[in-house]
Amino acid sequence: MAANPGGNRVDQCMIYSDCYVPESVTTDKAKKYRDKNIDLALRTGSLPSIT
């Protein structure tokens, strides 16, 4: 994860993130675990959406 200033503004920044997923989700337990981790990453970074 990397954070960079948002243009010329001192009150914003851009956050870039990549995810490595070694295998597909095959069980409900794994899906819940993955979904919780993605949710945590988005809430921690205060990202309103993924583009």
C-alpha distance matrix in Angstrom:
0.0 3.8 6.9 10.2 13.7 15.3 18.2 20.9 20.2 19.5 19.0 16.0 12.5 10.4 6.9 5.6 4.5 6.9 9.3 12.0 15.3 18.1 21.0 22.2 22.9 26.6 27.5 27.4 26.0 23.0 22.4 22.5 20.1 17.6 18.3 17.9 14.4 13.3 15.2 13.7 10.1 11.6 13.9 11.6 9.5 13.1 12.5 16.1 15.7 13.9 15.2
3.8 0.0 3.8 6.7 10.3 12.3 14.9 17.5 17.2 16.5 16.5 13.7 10.0 8.1 5.6 5.3 6.6 9.6 12.6 15.3 18.7 21.5 24.4 25.6 26.4 30.1 31.1 30.9 29.6 26.7 25.9 26.0 23.7 21.1 21.5 21.1 17.8 16.4 17.9 16.4 12.8 13.6 15.6 13.2 10.5 13.6 13.1 16.6 16.5 15.0 15.7
6.9 3.8 0.0 3.8 6.9 9.0 12.0 14.2 13.6 12.8 12.8 10.0 6.4 5.5 4.4 6.4 9.0 12.4 15.5 18.6 21.8 24.8 27.4 28.3 28.8 32.6 33.4 32.8 31.6 28.9 27.8 27.5 25.5 23.1 22.9 22.2 19.3 17.7 18.5 17.0 13.6 13.7 15.0 12.7 9.6 12.0 11.9 15.2 15.7 15.0 15.7
10.2 6.7 3.8 0.0 3.8 6.4 8.6 10.9 10.9 10.6 11.5 8.8 5.4 5.2 6.5 8.4 11.6 14.9 18.3 21.4 24.6 27.6 30.3 31.1 31.8 35.6 36.6 36.0 35.0 32.3 31.0 30.8 29.0 26.4 26.1 25.6 22.8 20.9 21.6 20.4 17.1 16.6 17.9 16.0 12.6 14.3 13.9 16.6 17.2 16.5 16.5
13.7 10.3 6.9 3.8 0.0 3.8 5.9 7.4 7.2 7.1 8.5 6.4 4.3 6.1 8.9 11.4 14.9 18.3 21.7 24.9 28.0 31.1 33.6 34.3 34.8 38.6 39.4 38.5 37.6 35.1 33.6 33.2 31.6 29.1 28.4 27.8 25.3 23.3 23.5 22.4 19.3 18.3 19.2 17.5 14.1 14.9 14.7 17.0 18.1 18.0 17.9
15.3 12.3 9.0 6.4 3.8 0.0 3.8 6.3 5.7 7.3 7.9 5.0 4.1 5.5 9.2 11.7 15.4 18.8 22.1 25.5 28.3 31.7 33.9 34.1 34.6 38.3 39.2 38.1 37.5 35.1 33.3 32.9 31.7 29.1 27.9 27.7 25.6 23.1 23.0 22.5 19.5 17.9 18.8 17.8 14.2 14.3 13.5 15.0 16.0 16.3 15.8
18.2 14.9 12.0 8.6 5.9 3.8 0.0 3.8 5.6 8.4 10.0 8.1 7.8 8.7 12.4 14.4 18.1 21.3 24.8 28.0 31.0 34.2 36.5 36.7 37.4 41.2 42.2 41.3 40.9 38.3 36.4 36.3 35.1 32.3 31.2 31.2 29.1 26.5 26.6 26.1 23.1 21.4 22.5 21.6 18.0 17.9 16.9 18.1 18.8 18.9 17.8
20.9 17.5 14.2 10.9 7.4 6.3 3.8 0.0 3.8 6.6 9.2 8.8 9.7 11.7 15.3 17.6 21.3 24.6 28.1 31.3 34.3 37.6 39.9 40.2 40.8 44.6 45.4 44.4 43.8 41.4 39.5 39.2 37.9 35.3 34.2 33.8 31.7 29.3 29.2 28.5 25.7 24.0 24.6 23.5 20.1 19.9 19.4 20.5 21.7 22.2 21.3
20.2 17.2 13.6 10.9 7.2 5.7 5.6 3.8 0.0 3.8 5.5 5.9 8.0 10.8 14.3 17.3 20.8 24.3 27.6 31.0 33.8 37.2 39.3 39.5 39.7 43.5 44.0 42.7 42.0 39.9 38.0 37.3 36.1 33.8 32.4 31.8 29.9 27.6 27.0 26.3 23.8 21.9 22.0 21.1 17.9 17.2 17.3 18.2 20.0 21.1 20.7
19.5 16.5 12.8 10.6 7.1 7.3 8.4 6.6 3.8 0.0 3.8 5.8 7.8 11.4 14.3 17.6 20.8 24.5 27.5 30.9 33.8 37.1 39.4 39.7 39.8 43.5 43.8 42.5 41.5 39.4 37.8 36.8 35.4 33.4 32.1 31.1 29.1 27.3 26.5 25.3 22.9 21.5 21.2 19.7 16.9 16.5 17.3 18.8 21.0 22.1 22.4
19.0 16.5 12.8 11.5 8.5 7.9 10.0 9.2 5.5 3.8 0.0 3.8 7.2 10.8 13.4 17.0 19.9 23.7 26.4 30.0 32.6 36.0 38.1 38.1 37.9 41.5 41.6 40.0 39.1 37.2 35.4 34.2 33.1 31.2 29.6 28.5 26.9 25.0 23.8 22.7 20.7 19.0 18.3 17.2 14.6 13.6 14.7 15.8 18.5 20.1 20.8
16.0 13.7 10.0 8.8 6.4 5.0 8.1 8.8 5.9 5.8 3.8 0.0 3.8 7.1 9.9 13.4 16.5 20.2 23.0 26.6 29.2 32.7 34.7 34.7 34.6 38.3 38.6 37.2 36.4 34.4 32.5 31.6 30.5 28.3 26.8 26.0 24.3 22.1 21.3 20.4 18.1 16.2 16.2 15.2 12.2 11.4 11.7 13.1 15.3 16.6 17.1
12.5 10.0 6.4 5.4 4.3 4.1 7.8 9.7 8.0 7.8 7.2 3.8 0.0 3.8 6.5 9.9 13.1 16.8 19.8 23.3 26.1 29.5 31.7 31.9 32.1 35.8 36.4 35.3 34.4 32.1 30.4 29.8 28.4 26.0 24.9 24.3 22.2 20.0 19.8 18.9 16.0 14.6 15.2 13.9 10.5 10.8 10.7 12.9 14.3 14.8 15.3
10.4 8.1 5.5 5.2 6.1 5.5 8.7 11.7 10.8 11.4 10.8 7.1 3.8 0.0 3.8 6.6 10.1 13.6 16.8 20.2 23.0 26.4 28.5 28.8 29.2 33.0 33.8 32.9 32.3 29.7 28.0 27.8 26.4 23.7 22.8 22.7 20.4 17.9 18.2 17.7 14.5 13.1 14.6 13.6 9.9 10.7 9.4 11.7 12.2 11.9 12.1
6.9 5.6 4.4 6.5 8.9 9.2 12.4 15.3 14.3 14.3 13.4 9.9 6.5 3.8 0.0 3.8 6.6 10.3 13.3 16.8 19.6 23.0 25.2 25.6 26.0 29.7 30.5 29.7 28.9 26.3 24.8 24.6 23.0 20.3 19.7 19.5 16.9 14.6 15.4 14.7 11.2 10.4 12.4 11.1 7.4 9.4 8.2 11.3 11.4 10.6 11.5
5.6 5.3 6.4 8.4 11.4 11.7 14.4 17.6 17.3 17.6 17.0 13.4 9.9 6.6 3.8 0.0 3.8 7.1 10.5 13.8 16.7 20.0 22.3 22.9 23.7 27.5 28.7 28.4 27.7 24.8 23.4 23.7 22.1 19.0 18.9 19.2 16.4 14.0 15.6 15.2 11.5 11.2 14.0 12.9 9.7 12.0 10.2 13.1 12.1 10.1 10.5
4.5 6.6 9.0 11.6 14.9 15.4 18.1 21.3 20.8 20.8 19.9 16.5 13.1 10.1 6.6 3.8 0.0 3.8 6.8 10.2 13.1 16.4 18.8 19.5 20.3 24.1 25.3 25.1 24.3 21.2 20.1 20.6 18.7 15.6 16.0 16.4 13.3 11.2 13.5 13.1 9.3 10.0 13.2 12.1 9.7 12.5 10.8 13.8 12.5 10.0 11.2
6.9 9.6 12.4 14.9 18.3 18.8 21.3 24.6 24.3 24.5 23.7 20.2 16.8 13.6 10.3 7.1 3.8 0.0 3.8 6.8 9.8 12.9 15.4 16.4 17.7 21.5 23.1 23.4 22.7 19.4 18.5 19.6 17.7 14.3 15.4 16.4 13.2 11.2 14.3 14.4 10.9 12.1 15.5 14.7 12.9 15.7 13.7 16.4 14.4 11.4 12.2
9.3 12.6 15.5 18.3 21.7 22.1 24.8 28.1 27.6 27.5 26.4 23.0 19.8 16.8 13.3 10.5 6.8 3.8 0.0 3.8 6.3 9.7 12.0 13.0 14.1 17.9 19.5 20.0 19.2 15.7 15.1 16.5 14.4 11.1 12.7 14.0 10.8 9.4 13.0 13.2 10.4 12.2 15.5 15.1 14.1 16.8 15.1 17.6 15.5 12.6 14.0
12.0 15.3 18.6 21.4 24.9 25.5 28.0 31.3 31.0 30.9 30.0 26.6 23.3 20.2 16.8 13.8 10.2 6.8 3.8 0.0 3.8 6.3 9.2 11.2 12.9 16.4 18.4 19.6 18.7 15.0 15.1 17.0 14.8 11.7 14.2 15.6 12.5 11.9 15.7 15.8 13.5 15.6 18.8 18.2 17.6 20.4 18.8 21.2 19.0 16.0 17.2
15.3 18.7 21.8 24.6 28.0 28.3 31.0 34.3 33.8 33.8 32.6 29.2 26.1 23.0 19.6 16.7 13.1 9.8 6.3 3.8 0.0 3.8 5.7 7.4 9.2 12.6 14.8 16.3 15.8 12.0 12.2 14.7 12.8 9.8 12.6 14.6 12.1 11.7 15.5 16.3 14.6 16.6 19.7 19.7 19.5 22.0 20.3 22.3 19.8 16.9 18.3
18.1 21.5 24.8 27.6 31.1 31.7 34.2 37.6 37.2 37.1 36.0 32.7 29.5 26.4 23.0 20.0 16.4 12.9 9.7 6.3 3.8 0.0 3.8 7.2 9.6 12.2 14.8 17.1 16.4 12.7 13.7 16.5 14.5 12.1 15.4 17.2 14.9 15.1 18.8 19.4 18.0 20.2 23.2 23.0 22.9 25.6 24.0 26.1 23.6 20.7 21.9
21.0 24.4 27.4 30.3 33.6 33.9 36.5 39.9 39.3 39.4 38.1 34.7 31.7 28.5 25.2 22.3 18.8 15.4 12.0 9.2 5.7 3.8 0.0 3.8 6.6 8.7 11.7 14.3 14.3 10.7 11.7 14.9 13.6 11.5 14.6 17.0 15.4 15.6 19.1 20.2 19.3 21.2 24.1 24.4 24.6 26.9 25.2 26.8 24.2 21.4 22.7
22.2 25.6 28.3 31.1 34.3 34.1 36.7 40.2 39.5 39.7 38.1 34.7 31.9 28.8 25.6 22.9 19.5 16.4 13.0 11.2 7.4 7.2 3.8 0.0 3.8 6.1 9.4 11.8 12.6 9.3 9.3 13.0 12.6 10.4 12.9 15.8 15.1 14.8 18.0 19.7 19.2 20.6 23.4 24.3 24.6 26.4 24.5 25.6 22.8 20.3 21.7
22.9 26.4 28.8 31.8 34.8 34.6 37.4 40.8 39.7 39.8 37.9 34.6 32.1 29.2 26.0 23.7 20.3 17.7 14.1 12.9 9.2 9.6 6.6 3.8 0.0 3.8 6.0 8.0 8.9 5.9 5.8 9.6 9.7 8.2 10.4 13.3 13.3 13.5 16.1 18.0 18.1 19.5 21.9 23.1 23.9 25.4 23.8 24.8 22.3 20.3 22.2
26.6 30.1 32.6 35.6 38.6 38.3 41.2 44.6 43.5 43.5 41.5 38.3 35.8 33.0 29.7 27.5 24.1 21.5 17.9 16.4 12.6 12.2 8.7 6.1 3.8 0.0 3.8 7.1 8.6 6.8 7.5 10.9 11.6 11.1 13.2 15.8 16.3 16.8 19.1 21.0 21.6 22.9 25.1 26.4 27.4 28.8 27.3 28.0 25.7 23.8 25.7
27.5 31.1 33.4 36.6 39.4 39.2 42.2 45.4 44.0 43.8 41.6 38.6 36.4 33.8 30.5 28.7 25.3 23.1 19.5 18.4 14.8 14.8 11.7 9.4 6.0 3.8 0.0 3.8 5.4 5.2 6.3 8.8 10.0 10.7 12.3 14.4 15.6 16.6 18.3 20.1 21.3 22.7 24.4 25.8 27.3 28.5 27.4 28.0 26.0 24.6 27.0
27.4 30.9 32.8 36.0 38.5 38.1 41.3 44.4 42.7 42.5 40.0 37.2 35.3 32.9 29.7 28.4 25.1 23.4 20.0 19.6 16.3 17.1 14.3 11.8 8.0 7.1 3.8 0.0 3.8 5.5 5.0 6.2 8.6 9.8 10.4 12.3 14.3 15.3 16.3 18.3 20.0 21.0 22.3 24.1 25.8 26.6 25.7 26.1 24.4 23.5 26.2
26.0 29.6 31.6 35.0 37.6 37.5 40.9 43.8 42.0 41.5 39.1 36.4 34.4 32.3 28.9 27.7 24.3 22.7 19.2 18.7 15.8 16.4 14.3 12.6 8.9 8.6 5.4 3.8 0.0 3.8 5.5 5.3 6.3 8.7 10.0 10.8 12.5 14.5 15.5 16.7 18.6 20.2 21.2 22.5 24.6 25.7 25.2 26.1 24.8 24.0 26.9
23.0 26.7 28.9 32.3 35.1 35.1 38.3 41.4 39.9 39.4 37.2 34.4 32.1 29.7 26.3 24.8 21.2 19.4 15.7 15.0 12.0 12.7 10.7 9.3 5.9 6.8 5.2 5.5 3.8 0.0 3.8 5.5 5.1 6.1 8.5 9.9 10.7 12.3 14.2 15.4 16.6 18.5 20.0 21.1 22.7 24.2 23.4 24.6 22.9 21.7 24.4
22.4 25.9 27.8 31.0 33.6 33.3 36.4 39.5 38.0 37.8 35.4 32.5 30.4 28.0 24.8 23.4 20.1 18.5 15.1 15.1 12.2 13.7 11.7 9.3 5.8 7.5 6.3 5.0 5.5 3.8 0.0 3.8 5.4 5.1 6.0 8.5 9.9 10.6 12.1 14.1 15.4 16.5 18.2 19.8 21.2 22.2 21.2 21.8 20.0 18.9 21.6
22.5 26.0 27.5 30.8 33.2 32.9 36.3 39.2 37.3 36.8 34.2 31.6 29.8 27.8 24.6 23.7 20.6 19.6 16.5 17.0 14.7 16.5 14.9 13.0 9.6 10.9 8.8 6.2 5.3 5.5 3.8 0.0 3.8 5.5 5.1 6.1 8.6 10.0 10.4 12.2 14.3 15.4 16.3 18.1 20.0 20.7 20.2 20.9 19.8 19.3 22.4
20.1 23.7 25.5 29.0 31.6 31.7 35.1 37.9 36.1 35.4 33.1 30.5 28.4 26.4 23.0 22.1 18.7 17.7 14.4 14.8 12.8 14.5 13.6 12.6 9.7 11.6 10.0 8.6 6.3 5.1 5.4 3.8 0.0 3.8 5.5 5.3 6.3 8.8 10.0 10.7 12.5 14.5 15.5 16.5 18.5 19.9 19.7 21.0 20.0 19.3 22.5
17.6 21.1 23.1 26.4 29.1 29.1 32.3 35.3 33.8 33.4 31.2 28.3 26.0 23.7 20.3 19.0 15.6 14.3 11.1 11.7 9.8 12.1 11.5 10.4 8.2 11.1 10.7 9.8 8.7 6.1 5.1 5.5 3.8 0.0 3.8 5.5 5.2 6.3 8.6 9.9 10.7 12.4 14.3 15.4 16.7 18.2 17.4 18.8 17.3 16.1 19.0
18.3 21.5 22.9 26.1 28.4 27.9 31.2 34.2 32.4 32.1 29.6 26.8 24.9 22.8 19.7 18.9 16.0 15.4 12.7 14.2 12.6 15.4 14.6 12.9 10.4 13.2 12.3 10.4 10.0 8.5 6.0 5.1 5.5 3.8 0.0 3.8 5.5 5.2 6.1 8.6 9.9 10.6 12.2 14.1 15.5 16.2 15.4 16.2 14.9 14.3 17.5
17.9 21.1 22.2 25.6 27.8 27.7 31.2 33.8 31.8 31.1 28.5 26.0 24.3 22.7 19.5 19.2 16.4 16.4 14.0 15.6 14.6 17.2 17.0 15.8 13.3 15.8 14.4 12.3 10.8 9.9 8.5 6.1 5.3 5.5 3.8 0.0 3.8 5.5 5.1 6.1 8.6 9.9 10.5 12.0 14.2 15.0 15.1 16.3 15.8 15.8 19.4
14.4 17.8 19.3 22.8 25.3 25.6 29.1 31.7 29.9 29.1 26.9 24.3 22.2 20.4 16.9 16.4 13.3 13.2 10.8 12.5 12.1 14.9 15.4 15.1 13.3 16.3 15.6 14.3 12.5 10.7 9.9 8.6 6.3 5.2 5.5 3.8 0.0 3.8 5.4 5.1 6.2 8.7 9.9 10.4 12.3 14.0 14.0 15.9 15.4 14.7 18.1
13.3 16.4 17.7 20.9 23.3 23.1 26.5 29.3 27.6 27.3 25.0 22.1 20.0 17.9 14.6 14.0 11.2 11.2 9.4 11.9 11.7 15.1 15.6 14.8 13.5 16.8 16.6 15.3 14.5 12.3 10.6 10.0 8.8 6.3 5.2 5.5 3.8 0.0 3.8 5.4 5.1 6.2 8.6 9.9 10.7 12.1 11.2 12.9 11.8 11.0 14.4
15.2 17.9 18.5 21.6 23.5 23.0 26.6 29.2 27.0 26.5 23.8 21.3 19.8 18.2 15.4 15.6 13.5 14.3 13.0 15.7 15.5 18.8 19.1 18.0 16.1 19.1 18.3 16.3 15.5 14.2 12.1 10.4 10.0 8.6 6.1 5.1 5.4 3.8 0.0 3.8 5.5 5.2 6.1 8.5 10.0 10.3 10.1 11.3 11.1 11.6 15.3
13.7 16.4 17.0 20.4 22.4 22.5 26.1 28.5 26.3 25.3 22.7 20.4 18.9 17.7 14.7 15.2 13.1 14.4 13.2 15.8 16.3 19.4 20.2 19.7 18.0 21.0 20.1 18.3 16.7 15.4 14.1 12.2 10.7 9.9 8.6 6.1 5.1 5.4 3.8 0.0 3.8 5.5 5.2 5.9 8.4 9.6 10.5 12.6 13.2 13.7 17.3
10.1 12.8 13.6 17.1 19.3 19.5 23.1 25.7 23.8 22.9 20.7 18.1 16.0 14.5 11.2 11.5 9.3 10.9 10.4 13.5 14.6 18.0 19.3 19.2 18.1 21.6 21.3 20.0 18.6 16.6 15.4 14.3 12.5 10.7 9.9 8.6 6.2 5.1 5.5 3.8 0.0 3.8 5.6 5.2 6.1 8.4 8.6 11.5 11.6 11.4 14.8
11.6 13.6 13.7 16.6 18.3 17.9 21.4 24.0 21.9 21.5 19.0 16.2 14.6 13.1 10.4 11.2 10.0 12.1 12.2 15.6 16.6 20.2 21.2 20.6 19.5 22.9 22.7 21.0 20.2 18.5 16.5 15.4 14.5 12.4 10.6 9.9 8.7 6.2 5.2 5.5 3.8 0.0 3.8 5.5 5.3 5.9 5.3 7.7 8.1 8.7 12.3
13.9 15.6 15.0 17.9 19.2 18.8 22.5 24.6 22.0 21.2 18.3 16.2 15.2 14.6 12.4 14.0 13.2 15.5 15.5 18.8 19.7 23.2 24.1 23.4 21.9 25.1 24.4 22.3 21.2 20.0 18.2 16.3 15.5 14.3 12.2 10.5 9.9 8.6 6.1 5.2 5.6 3.8 0.0 3.8 5.5 4.8 6.5 8.5 10.2 11.9 15.5
11.6 13.2 12.7 16.0 17.5 17.8 21.6 23.5 21.1 19.7 17.2 15.2 13.9 13.6 11.1 12.9 12.1 14.7 15.1 18.2 19.7 23.0 24.4 24.3 23.1 26.4 25.8 24.1 22.5 21.1 19.8 18.1 16.5 15.4 14.1 12.0 10.4 9.9 8.5 5.9 5.2 5.5 3.8 0.0 3.8 5.4 7.9 10.9 12.6 13.7 17.0
9.5 10.5 9.6 12.6 14.1 14.2 18.0 20.1 17.9 16.9 14.6 12.2 10.5 9.9 7.4 9.7 9.7 12.9 14.1 17.6 19.5 22.9 24.6 24.6 23.9 27.4 27.3 25.8 24.6 22.7 21.2 20.0 18.5 16.7 15.5 14.2 12.3 10.7 10.0 8.4 6.1 5.3 5.5 3.8 0.0 3.8 5.4 9.0 10.6 11.3 14.2
13.1 13.6 12.0 14.3 14.9 14.3 17.9 19.9 17.2 16.5 13.6 11.4 10.8 10.7 9.4 12.0 12.5 15.7 16.8 20.4 22.0 25.6 26.9 26.4 25.4 28.8 28.5 26.6 25.7 24.2 22.2 20.7 19.9 18.2 16.2 15.0 14.0 12.1 10.3 9.6 8.4 5.9 4.8 5.4 3.8 0.0 3.8 6.3 9.1 11.1 14.0
12.5 13.1 11.9 13.9 14.7 13.5 16.9 19.4 17.3 17.3 14.7 11.7 10.7 9.4 8.2 10.2 10.8 13.7 15.1 18.8 20.3 24.0 25.2 24.5 23.8 27.3 27.4 25.7 25.2 23.4 21.2 20.2 19.7 17.4 15.4 15.1 14.0 11.2 10.1 10.5 8.6 5.3 6.5 7.9 5.4 3.8 0.0 3.8 5.6 7.4 10.2
16.1 16.6 15.2 16.6 17.0 15.0 18.1 20.5 18.2 18.8 15.8 13.1 12.9 11.7 11.3 13.1 13.8 16.4 17.6 21.2 22.3 26.1 26.8 25.6 24.8 28.0 28.0 26.1 26.1 24.6 21.8 20.9 21.0 18.8 16.2 16.3 15.9 12.9 11.3 12.6 11.5 7.7 8.5 10.9 9.0 6.3 3.8 0.0 3.8 7.3 9.8
15.7 16.5 15.7 17.2 18.1 16.0 18.8 21.7 20.0 21.0 18.5 15.3 14.3 12.2 11.4 12.1 12.5 14.4 15.5 19.0 19.8 23.6 24.2 22.8 22.3 25.7 26.0 24.4 24.8 22.9 20.0 19.8 20.0 17.3 14.9 15.8 15.4 11.8 11.1 13.2 11.6 8.1 10.2 12.6 10.6 9.1 5.6 3.8 0.0 3.8 6.5
13.9 15.0 15.0 16.5 18.0 16.3 18.9 22.2 21.1 22.1 20.1 16.6 14.8 11.9 10.6 10.1 10.0 11.4 12.6 16.0 16.9 20.7 21.4 20.3 20.3 23.8 24.6 23.5 24.0 21.7 18.9 19.3 19.3 16.1 14.3 15.8 14.7 11.0 11.6 13.7 11.4 8.7 11.9 13.7 11.3 11.1 7.4 7.3 3.8 0.0 3.8
15.2 15.7 15.7 16.5 17.9 15.8 17.8 21.3 20.7 22.4 20.8 17.1 15.3 12.1 11.5 10.5 11.2 12.2 14.0 17.2 18.3 21.9 22.7 21.7 22.2 25.7 27.0 26.2 26.9 24.4 21.6 22.4 22.5 19.0 17.5 19.4 18.1 14.4 15.3 17.3 14.8 12.3 15.5 17.0 14.2 14.0 10.2 9.8 6.5 3.8 0.0
